[in-house]
Amino acid sequence: MDEARAWASLMTNLLVLPGLGSVLAGRRVGWIQAALALVGFALSAFWLVWFAAALVREGGFPLDGGPYLPLGLAGVLLFAVSWIWGLVTGLGILGESRRTPSGRGRSGAGGPVDRVPPGA
């Protein structure tokens, strides 16, 4: 994989959905990362909807966070774990692209440092 695609995978993992960039890079572990992120998001969203309904119903801020607060916190934790895992996987993909000759672009040129001056 070239370096530009590795960067795209890393950014997709960090900014779109943890695990999606890993899947696009051909890593099966991305499916687990994405599942964790989606479950974490669903749990957090469930608590948020309950909290908003309680806020409207009671006309005030529910101080205890409600009976679903542990689920909401577990959701945040699951999402955070999947995001960090996606970061680590994305950085690994980026590192691999830099170590392989094909990771330096389509021409294989590494940039100004790798160019040989004329007449050398």
Helices and strands as residue ranges (DSSP letters): H 3-15, H 20-24, H 29-58, H 69-99, G 101-104, G 112-114
